[in-house]
Amino acid sequence: MRQTLLTMTTAEKARVDPRIGGFVPALEGMRGLAAVGVLLTHVAFQTGSTGTPLVGPLLGRLDLAVAVFFALSGFLLWRPHAAAARGSRPRPSVRTYLVHRAARILPAYWLVVVVVLALLPGAGGGVRVWIANLTLVQVFVPLTLTQGMTQMWSLSVEVAFYLLLPFIGVAMAALRGPRARLRTPVLIGVSALSLGWTFLPISTADGVNIENWLPGYLAWFAAGMVVAEAAAELALRETRSDSDLPAQSRPVSDLPAQSRPVSDLPAVPLVVRIASRRWLLTGIAAAAFAASSTPIAGAQDLTTPAAWQFAVKVALGAVVAFCLIAPLAVGTGVRTRWLSGPFALMIGRWSYGIFIWHLAVLAVVFPVLGVSPFGGQFLLVAGATVVLTLPVAAASYALVEEPVRVALRRREARRADRIRANEGSAASATAPTDASAAS
């Protein structure tokens, strides 16, 4: 690759290197696995199967799939900021970012809220419940995490992260160029501090738990953001070429990072070197997951864990998420054939629908099968829930999520065409004046 990122458009950069922007197939497959993990852990809890020796605690702790979701968001959404800090692309537009996030999350989510609150008998339908769920503030309003949508606490946390992200970008804007290497230590430091969130003496109304608020989960998002920083640094290095050097009279040390030869750039990031040892990280992830299924990470029921147990769970979840995502995003020589295959990509496309619909489907599965909640029958209930959730998720993707995405893309294309047309008109209007002045 001889053309540097410095001379390419943002779209071209994204096509050349998905670590800066664009689609990463293996991560889509991983997202699908995480969605299935969330489904299975809820089935395990509601069938009372988490108490089964050996297997039960592992099924119950599949709730760490949420850590993978958060880390994926951290990685994917932080990439533009990490790349901009190294001069590889312009700073992302806050307006465009927020519009994209709203279009991705809200239409399908609002449909679930309306269907569940209107049709599911146990969901309730008071004005407070409707407003809290439609606005995704149910983690702040007592007793509004209702049947069929209790998993939405994590979506509320995710949306809070979306809103916070531009501010994080501004706060770290000074760490650019040579100082960009400090961004990873800062993220790790903030993550470590966030583990003390539940130790703070914060009082809330009954029915509101600060463990469902964003600060407690910053480490999970930061796990992906650290990978994004490494990806941006690696992409910068791999697109440099000695032939791209301008102004040979200038010392190399004075040139911008984009124009230096690879030999003068910093060493390959430590995160990349670690990520390339996939099997080691897989073993660490397995060990961290196994540890999280023990009482040190809290009970696997609705009991509020001790502050130290919550901190241990979040720390172990961050380790699991990092170990699973880093090899797929920045590891060298890592094979991702299965996660990038058609089946995994299909489940990945439907992952959001699986997540938002599966508890509503599960609430219907119990009476249809004649099984009482917490009455066992995990395999039967899980199989039925998967079989019924997948077509619902597929319909959500085909009828809501994808049409909204396509409509937004067309709207942005029309807007870009208008801008180009206006610029062309302005240039044409000034051309005669410029020619007259030249003559």
N, C-alpha and C positions, 0 to 999 in steps of 0.2 A: 504494500500500500504506500504509494509515493506521495499522494496528495495529503497535506496536513489538514487538521481540523480548523486551523486558522483561516484557510482559504475556502472553506465549505459553508454552505448554508446550514441552518439548524436542522432542516429536514434531511439533508444529505448526511449530516453527522449521525443522526439517529438511525438511518438505514445502514450506514457503514458499521457502526458500533452500538449495539443495543445496551451497552453498559452506560452510555450517556443518555439515551432515550429510546423509546420504542419497545417492541415486544420481545420477551424472553420466554420461549416455549416451555422450558423446563420449570420455570417458576409458575407458569399457568397450571402445569400438571401438579405441582406441589400445592397450589391453592385448592385444587380439587380434592386432594387427599386430606387437607385440613378440614374442608367442609364435611367430608364423610366422617372424619374423626369427631367433629362437634356433634353430628347426628348420633353417632354410636354412643358417645358418653351420655347424652340425654336419654337415650333409650335405656342404657344401663341403669341410670339413676331412677327413672320412672318405673322400671320393672323390678326395682329392688335388687338388682344383680351386682351392685358394687360391693356387697358383703360376701360374695362368693370367694372362697379361698384362692389365692394366687392371681387368678384372672380378674376378679372383681375390682381390686384396687387399680389395676392397670387400665381397665375400661373406664373407671371413674376419673382417672387422671388424663384421659384423652382430652379433657378440657384445656390442656396446654396447646391444643390446636389453635386456640385463640391467640396464643403467643406467636405462632407462625403467621396468622393473618396480620397481626400488628406489625411484625417485622417485615413482611412483604410490603405493607403500605409504607413503612419507614424507608425501605430501600427504593421502591419505585418512585415515590413522591419526592424524595430527597436528592435523587440523581441530578435534576437540573441545577439545584443549588450547589452541589458538590462540583459539577462541571463548570459552572459559572465562576466559582472561586478560583479555578485554575485557568480561566480565560478561554475555555473550550467552547463556550456557548454564551449567549446573552442571559442576563438574569430573567427568570421566568415571570410572565405577566400574572399578577395576583388576580386580576379580573378573569382572565382565561382559565386559570387554575380553579378558582371557585365555581365558575360556571360548569366546568367539566366534572368537578366533584359532585355538584348538585344534580347534574343530569345523570350521573352514574348511580347515585344512591337513592334519590328521593322518589322518582316515579314508581318503581317496583315496590319500594318500601311502603309508600302511601297506599298502594293497592292492597297489600297485606293487612295494613292497619284497618282499612275500611271493611275488608272481608271478614277478618277475625272479630272485630268489635260488633259488627252487624249480625254475624251468623253463628259464631261460636257461643253457646249458652253460658259457659263458665267464664267468659272473658270480661263480662261487665260492660257497661256502656255509659257511665256517667260523663258529664261534660269534662270534668278534670282528667279522667282517663283518656278521653278522646284528644284533648288539647296536648296533654303531656306526651302522648305517643306520636301524634302527628308532628310535633316539634322536636322530638327526640331528646326531651329533657326528663324522661321518666326516671333517671337515676337520681334526680334532685327532688322529685315530687313523691311524697309517701304513697305507698300502696298502688302504684300505677304500672308496675311490671306485672302484667296480667297474663292469664292463661293463654297459651298459644304464642306468646311473644316475650317470654321471660328472657330469652337469649339476646334480646335487643339491647340489654345493658351494654354489651360490648360494641354494638353499633353506635350507641350514644357516645361511648368513649372514643371510638374511631372518628366520629364527626367532630368531637372536641379537638382531637389532634389535627384534623384538617384545618380547623380555624386557627389553631395555634401555630401551625407550620410556617406561614409567611412571617410571623413575628420572630420565630427562631432564625429564619433566614436573615432577617435584618440584624438581629443581635449578633450573628456570626459573620456579618458582611466584612468586618475588618480583617478577618482571617483569610486573606486572599494571597495569591502568588506564593512567595516563599513561606509565608506564614500559614498556608493551607495545611501544612503538616500538623499544626496544632489542633485542628478541628476534631480529629479522632480522640485525642486525650480529653478534650473538653466534653465531648459526648459521653465518653466513658465515665468521667467524673460526675457529670449531671446524673447519669444512670445510677451510680453508686449512692449519691445523695438521695435520689428518689426512693430508694429502698427504705428509708426512714419515714416515709409518708404516714404510715398507720401508727407510728409512735407519737405523732403530734396530738396534743389534747384538743381535738376538734369535736365540738358537740353538734349533733344533728337532730332533726325531728325523728320520732319513731317511724320506722319503716324506710329510713334513708341510711345507706351505708357508705362511708367514705372509701371503702375498698372497691366500690364501683365507679370511682372517679378517675379521671385521666392521670393525675400525678403518680398514682400508685403503679401505673403501667408504662411509665416513660422508658424504663429499661427495655421493654419488649419492642417498642418502636425504635429505640436507639440501636438495638442489635442489627436492624436492617440499615439504619443510617450510617453506621460504621462501615458496613459492607459497601454502601454507595460511595463513601469517601475513597475507599480502596479501589473501587471500580473506576472512578474518575481519574485517579492517579495512574492506574494501569493503562487506561485508554490513552491518556496523555503521552505516556512513555512510548507506547507501541505505535503511535502515529507520527513520531518524530523521524526525521531523516536528515543526515548530514547535508544533503543537497539542498535543503530548504533554508540554509543559513543566509540571512541578508547582511548587507553592510559588513563585509569581512574586516573592515578597519576597526569595528567596535569589538571590545573584549567580549568573549563569550559570556562572562559573568554578568555583563550589562544587558544582555539580550533577554527578552521575555521568555518565560518558561517554554511557550509553544515553539520557539525558534531555536532552542538549544539542541545540540546533538544528544542522543540517548546517553552517551558516556558521561555527560555533564549533569544529567538529571539525577534526582535522588534514587536510591536503590529501590528495587521492587518492594512495595509495601509489605510489612510483616503479615498483615491480614491475608494478602494474596498467597504468600508462602504457606501460611497455615491452611488456607482454604484448599490448596492443591493436595493436601493429605486427606482425601475424602474418607477413607476407611477409618483413619484415626478419629476424625470428627464424628463419624457415625457411631463409633464405640463410645465416645464421650457423650454424645446425645442419648444413647441408650442407657448409659450409667446415670446420667442426670434425670432422665425420665423415670427410671426405676427408683431412684432416691425420692423423687417427687411423689411417688405413690405410697410412701410411708408416712407415718404421723408427723414427721418433721416438717412437712408442707401443709399440715392441717387436715382435718377430717374431710371426707368426701360426702358431705351432706350440707344442710343449710345452716349448720353451726358456724358462727363467726370465729375464724381462727385467731389465735394470739398474734400480736403484731409481729413477733419474730418469725412465726410460722408463715405468715403472709409474705414477709420479706424473703424467706427461703424459697417459697414457691415461685415468686416473681424472678428471683435470681436464677433458679434452675430453669424456668421457662425461657429466660433470655439465652441461656447456654444452649438449650435444645434448639431454639429458633435460629440462632447464629450458626450452629453446626449443620443444620439442614439447608440453610439458604446460601451461606457463603460459598460452598463448593459449586453450586449451580450457577452462581452469579459471577464469580471471579476465579474459580479454580482452574488451573491449567491441566490438560490431559484428563479431565473428568468426563466420563461418558454419561449421557443423559437420554439414551435412546428410549427407555420406557416412559420416563416422565415427559418426553417430547413427542411421544407417539399419539396416534389418532384418538385412542380411547381416553388416555389421560387428559389430552387437550379438550375433548368433549366434556368430561366431568369438570374441568377447569372453567370452561365457558359457562357452565351451569352452576358454578359454585355459589354465586351470590343468591341465586334462586333456591338452592338447597338450604343455604343458611337461613334465609328469611322465612321459608315456608315449612321447614321440617317439623317444628313443634306444633303447628296448626294441624298438619297431617297426622302427627302422632296422637293428638287429642281425639281424632276421629278413628284412628286404628283400634284403640282400646275397645270401644263399644262394638265396632264392626266385628272384631275377633271374639268378643265376649270375654275378654281378659280384663281383670281388675288392675288398676295401677298398683304398683309395688307387689304384684302377685306372681312375679317370675315370668317365665316364657320369653327370655331375652331373644333367642334366635328367631322365634316366630314373629315377635313384634318388630325386631330390627329388620328382618327380611321384608315384611309387609310395608314398613315405613320407607325403606329404600325404594321398593318397587313403586310405591305411590308418589313419593317425593320427586323422583327423577323426571317423570313426565310433566309434573307441575312446574318444576324448575326449568325444563326445556321450553315449556309454553311461556313462562315468564321471560326467558331470554329472547325467544323468537317474536313475541307479541308486544313486549314492553321495552326491555333493555336495549336490544339491537335497533329497533326503529328509532328510539330516542337518540342513540349514538349516531345513527346515519343522518337523522334530521339535524343534529348539531353540527356534524361535519359539513353538510351542505350549506348550512347557514354561515359557517365560518368561511367556506369557499366563496360564497357570494360576497361576503364582507371584504375578503381579500381582493376579489375582482374589482369591487367598487373603489377600494383604496388605490389599486394599480391604475384604474381608469382615471381617477382624479389626479394622480401624480403625472400620468401621461398628458392630460389636458393642460396641467399647469406648465409642464415642460414645453409643450407646443406653443402655449401663449407667450412664453418668455423667449422662445427661440428667435423671432424676428428682431426683437429688441437687442438681443445679444449680438445678432449678425450686424445690425446697424452700428452698434458700438464698435465692433471689430473693424468695420470699414472706415 
